[in-house]
């Protein structure tokens, strides 16, 4: 009986792991092609039972986490060195792939978290785990393509020869994110383009400020 359970668990693991090879690029393509529609799809999936959610895609946090893992693997394969003059804590962080993945996942999750909380506040909805989940999940979808451009750009920036290409990738990913974010705030809050754009930029700046609060002690210790 124990062997049968082990085999059944292995069967499920193999199916889930291989299905990611199909659903990850398909989900990413849907986000890039129709970002707002994909975010709306995520909102609708939250109303379904747990075992029926995201049946034809990967869930938003999994898409973002997979993106971070792939970017981390590419960075490791490219032998990206730690920044010069790194502190001991930062060297220890970058020396462990597991720690680096966890840290990058936290970093790229800050903007979705802040944007989701901003939406709830602007709507006058109390922030709780239940109210935060849907907009946070939708934001994870939006953050995934941007994470690809930003991570790729940072990798290129740390190698001589093509710094402008890396900078262009970071700027391009950030601009795309802000444009879609502006459209999202405009639809969700029914405000003007100017108001929505200011809200999107302010949410990103706050997320970056929170990230700096985390990074500065790490860089100094």
HELIX and SHEET records of a PDB file:
HELIX    1   1 UNK A    2  UNK A   33  1                                  32    
HELIX    2   2 UNK A   35  UNK A   45  1                                  11    
HELIX    3   3 UNK A   50  UNK A   52  5                                   3    
HELIX    4   4 UNK A   60  UNK A   77  1                                  18    
HELIX    5   5 UNK A   88  UNK A   95  1                                   8    
HELIX    6   6 UNK A   97  UNK A  123  1                                  27    
HELIX    7   7 UNK A  129  UNK A  157  1                                  29    
HELIX    8   8 UNK A  163  UNK A  189  1                                  27    
HELIX    9   9 UNK A  193  UNK A  220  1                                  28    
END                                                                             
